[in-house]
Amino acid sequence: MTRVLVIEDDEVTASEIIATLQDHGLRAEGAATGRDGLRLAADGGYDAIVLDRMLPGGMDGLAVLATLRATGLDVPVVILSAMSAVDERVRGLRAGGDDYITKPYDSLELTARLDALLRNRNLPKPDKILRVGPLAMDLRTHVIHCRGREIELLPREMQLLEYLMRHAGQVVTRAMIFEEVWGYHYEERTNVIDVHIGNLRRKIDSVEGPSMITTMRGSGYVMHDPD
């Protein structure tokens, strides 16, 4: 049975949430403080967490969330809060929350959003590391390594490299690159792509080996494993 941890300090609200989830066919358990919730969550076994934003005891919901994510626990978290301002919702989502519902909440909405998160959790996860030969890009941190060294790129160079890596082995035209990376139609008079490709080559290619990015004259570019 699907298990949900409810971290909520208000006893009445916690009881209502737990009853709602149980009526929905979920196994729900509660914790009244952030520290107790963190301890239970860290023990594992929960498929989702409903987390109150304001909690007593010196550890609020955002602190609980940050600690969970720092330990690598990726269980879906729905933040439940009376703080409805846009900037507060943004803070909650940026801290690692998967959804944010304001109080007073609707029980049908809460269960529907939990259902959606649980469905998404069961979908196959995309690779978190892109690899082309000796080149590796961590999609979470955007740290790039090649042949034992870390490579520093500018934001646009990073976007361009990710696009090329996702289409490794395929010829991509300048028009395709412009639309996907720059977000507008290709202007034949500009050489901005050539400049960025040149910068990437200088940063990722080894001195003695062939380039990982080949120019297909009259067509575009193709990224490949040089080895």
C-alpha positions as CSV (number, residue, x, y, z in Angstrom):
1,M,0.0,0.0,0.0
2,T,1.2,3.5,-0.8
3,R,2.5,5.3,2.3
4,V,2.3,9.0,2.8
5,L,4.0,11.0,5.7
6,V,2.0,14.0,6.9
7,I,4.3,16.6,8.6
8,E,1.8,19.0,10.3
9,D,1.9,20.6,13.7
10,D,-1.8,21.4,14.0
11,E,-3.4,18.3,15.4
12,V,-6.9,19.0,13.9
13,T,-5.5,19.7,10.5
14,A,-3.2,16.7,10.6
15,S,-6.1,14.4,11.6
16,E,-8.2,15.8,8.7
17,I,-5.4,15.2,6.2
18,I,-4.7,11.7,7.4
19,A,-8.4,10.8,7.3
20,T,-8.7,12.2,3.8
21,L,-5.7,10.2,2.6
22,Q,-6.9,7.0,4.3
23,D,-10.3,7.4,2.7
24,H,-8.5,7.7,-0.6
25,G,-6.9,4.3,-0.1
26,L,-3.5,5.5,1.1
27,R,-1.7,4.6,4.3
28,A,-1.0,7.9,6.1
29,E,1.1,8.6,9.2
30,G,1.8,11.9,11.0
31,A,4.6,13.8,12.5
32,A,4.1,17.0,14.5
33,T,7.5,18.7,14.2
34,G,10.0,19.1,11.5
35,R,12.6,17.1,13.3
36,D,10.3,14.2,13.9
37,G,9.2,14.3,10.3
38,L,12.8,14.4,9.1
39,R,13.6,11.4,11.2
40,L,10.7,9.4,9.9
41,A,11.3,10.4,6.3
42,A,15.0,9.5,6.6
43,D,14.1,6.0,7.7
44,G,12.5,5.6,4.2
45,G,9.5,3.7,3.0
46,Y,7.3,6.6,2.2
47,D,6.1,7.2,-1.3
48,A,5.1,10.9,-0.8
49,I,5.2,13.6,1.9
50,V,2.7,16.3,2.7
51,L,4.7,19.0,4.4
52,D,3.4,22.0,6.3
53,R,5.4,25.2,5.6
54,M,5.3,26.6,9.1
55,L,6.5,24.2,11.8
56,P,7.6,24.7,15.4
57,G,10.9,23.7,17.0
58,G,13.4,25.7,15.0
59,M,13.0,23.6,11.8
60,D,10.3,24.9,9.4
61,G,9.1,23.1,6.3
62,L,11.8,24.6,4.0
63,A,14.5,23.5,6.3
64,V,13.1,20.0,6.4
65,L,12.9,20.0,2.6
66,A,16.4,21.3,2.1
67,T,17.8,18.6,4.5
68,L,15.8,15.8,2.7
69,R,17.1,16.9,-0.7
70,A,20.7,17.3,0.6
71,T,20.7,13.7,1.7
72,G,19.5,12.6,-1.7
73,L,16.0,11.6,-0.8
74,D,13.9,12.3,-3.9
75,V,10.4,11.3,-2.5
76,P,7.7,13.6,-3.9
77,V,6.8,16.4,-1.5
78,V,3.6,18.5,-1.5
79,I,4.0,21.7,0.5
80,L,0.8,22.7,2.3
81,S,0.8,26.3,3.6
82,A,-1.3,29.3,4.5
83,M,1.5,31.4,2.9
84,S,-0.1,32.0,-0.5
85,A,2.1,34.8,-2.0
86,V,3.7,34.0,-5.3
87,D,7.2,34.5,-3.9
88,E,6.5,32.1,-1.1
89,R,5.3,29.5,-3.5
90,V,8.3,30.0,-5.7
91,R,10.6,29.6,-2.6
92,G,8.9,26.3,-1.8
93,L,9.3,24.9,-5.2
94,R,12.9,26.1,-5.6
95,A,13.7,24.5,-2.3
96,G,12.8,21.1,-3.7
97,G,9.0,20.9,-3.4
98,D,7.2,19.1,-6.1
99,D,3.9,20.9,-5.6
100,Y,2.5,23.7,-3.4
101,I,-1.1,23.9,-2.1
102,T,-2.4,26.8,-0.1
103,K,-4.6,26.6,3.0
104,P,-7.5,26.3,3.2
105,Y,-7.1,23.3,0.9
106,D,-9.7,21.2,-0.9
107,S,-9.4,17.5,-0.1
108,L,-10.1,16.4,-3.7
109,E,-7.4,18.7,-5.0
110,L,-4.9,17.3,-2.5
111,T,-5.5,13.7,-3.4
112,A,-5.6,14.5,-7.1
113,R,-2.2,16.2,-6.9
114,L,-0.7,13.4,-4.9
115,D,-2.0,10.9,-7.5
116,A,-0.3,12.9,-10.2
117,L,3.0,13.0,-8.4
118,L,2.8,9.3,-7.6
119,R,2.1,8.5,-11.3
120,N,5.1,10.6,-12.4
121,R,7.3,8.9,-9.9
122,N,6.6,5.5,-11.4
123,L,7.5,6.7,-14.9
124,P,10.9,5.8,-16.2
125,K,13.4,8.5,-15.2
126,P,15.5,10.1,-17.9
127,D,19.2,9.8,-17.6
128,K,20.8,12.3,-15.3
129,I,24.2,12.1,-17.1
130,L,24.7,12.9,-20.8
131,R,27.7,11.1,-22.3
132,V,29.4,11.2,-25.6
133,G,32.7,9.4,-25.6
134,P,35.0,10.9,-23.0
135,L,32.6,13.9,-22.4
136,A,30.1,13.8,-19.6
137,M,27.5,16.4,-18.5
138,D,25.6,16.2,-15.2
139,L,22.2,17.5,-16.1
140,R,21.4,18.3,-12.4
141,T,24.5,20.4,-11.6
142,H,25.7,21.1,-15.2
143,V,29.2,20.1,-14.2
144,I,31.1,18.9,-17.3
145,H,34.1,16.5,-17.3
146,C,36.2,15.4,-20.2
147,R,39.3,13.1,-19.9
148,G,39.7,13.8,-16.2
149,R,39.3,17.5,-16.2
150,E,36.4,19.8,-15.4
151,I,35.3,22.1,-18.2
152,E,33.9,25.6,-17.5
153,L,31.4,26.9,-20.1
154,L,29.4,30.1,-20.4
155,P,25.6,29.6,-20.2
156,R,25.0,29.7,-23.9
157,E,27.9,27.4,-24.6
158,M,26.4,25.0,-22.0
159,Q,23.0,25.1,-23.8
160,L,24.7,24.5,-27.2
161,L,26.8,21.6,-25.9
162,E,23.7,19.9,-24.3
163,Y,21.8,20.2,-27.6
164,L,24.7,18.7,-29.5
165,M,25.2,15.9,-27.0
166,R,21.5,15.0,-27.1
167,H,21.7,14.7,-30.9
168,A,25.1,13.0,-31.0
169,G,25.7,11.2,-34.3
170,Q,23.1,13.3,-36.1
171,V,23.7,16.2,-38.4
172,V,22.1,19.4,-36.9
173,T,21.7,22.4,-39.1
174,R,22.4,26.0,-38.2
175,A,18.6,26.7,-38.4
176,M,17.9,23.8,-36.0
177,I,20.5,25.1,-33.5
178,F,19.2,28.7,-33.7
179,E,15.6,27.7,-33.1
180,E,16.3,25.2,-30.2
181,V,19.2,27.0,-28.4
182,W,18.7,30.7,-29.3
183,G,14.9,30.5,-29.7
184,Y,14.6,32.4,-32.9
185,H,15.0,31.8,-36.7
186,Y,18.4,31.5,-38.3
187,E,19.9,34.6,-39.9
188,E,22.3,33.7,-42.6
189,R,24.3,36.8,-42.2
190,T,25.3,36.0,-38.6
191,N,28.3,33.9,-37.6
192,V,27.4,33.6,-33.9
193,I,27.0,29.8,-34.1
194,D,30.4,29.4,-35.7
195,V,31.9,31.5,-32.9
196,H,30.3,29.4,-30.2
197,I,31.2,26.1,-31.9
198,G,34.8,27.3,-32.1
199,N,34.8,28.1,-28.4
200,L,33.4,24.7,-27.6
201,R,36.1,23.0,-29.6
202,R,38.9,24.8,-27.8
203,K,37.4,23.9,-24.5
204,I,36.4,20.2,-24.9
205,D,38.8,18.8,-27.6
206,S,42.1,17.3,-26.7
207,V,45.2,18.9,-28.2
208,E,46.4,15.7,-30.0
209,G,43.1,14.1,-31.0
210,P,40.4,14.9,-33.6
211,S,37.6,17.3,-32.8
212,M,34.4,16.0,-31.2
213,I,32.3,18.5,-33.3
214,T,32.6,18.0,-37.1
215,T,31.5,20.7,-39.6
216,M,29.4,19.2,-42.3
217,R,30.0,21.7,-45.1
218,G,26.8,23.1,-46.4
219,S,24.7,21.1,-43.8
220,G,25.6,21.9,-40.2
221,Y,27.5,20.1,-37.4
222,V,27.6,16.6,-35.9
223,M,29.0,15.6,-32.5
224,H,30.6,12.2,-32.2
225,D,32.9,10.1,-30.1
226,P,36.5,11.0,-31.3
227,D,37.8,7.7,-30.1
